[in-house]
Amino acid sequence: MQPTEELKHEHDIILRVLDAASFEVLRISQTYKINPGKTAAMLDFFKGFVDRCHHTKEELHLFPMMGRRGQPRETGPLAIMTEEHIMGRIYLKTAAKALTLVDKGDQASIDEVGGNLGAYVDLLKAHIAKENTILFPLADSILTPQDQAELEKAFAEVESSIIGPEAHEKYHQLANELART
């Protein structure tokens, strides 16, 4: 499987959890109640799988490889994708902090959890669409077979050393659980 195909497969998993998060955001806005366990599990998935695994593959390996093949990192698609990763981290951090306050009884922070989670969902859905339709086809058109092989090895290294060998399966199971509830 080409590295971009692996990333697209991860996108499919991520989109399932984003759909569940959309439903949770709607529920929060309608009931003004939060399911702290479910919301915390979603934030864990987004931080652990999306950011530590998926975005690490892109930021440490795919984007630099594309840069070596002539794509500027300061402008264009790579700059936009990197900026959106940063924005997503801010939304997640803010939602997690607000969730902690809700757990301590601060009901006013419910809006902050829902708002930041909703903003993250909207950002990431649009982000994934751009990567699938613009960035990944661009990458496949400029990367050599040797580049692709190097990325495969680098992605495997992210899986084994950065997030740990069992983490990927753990997050797949979590995604399945979140998508069902």
Summary of the structure (lengths in Angstrom):
residues: 181
radius of gyration: 17.1
end to end distance: 30.8
largest distance: 55.0
contacts: 580
relative contact order: 0.18
helix: 87%
strand: 0%
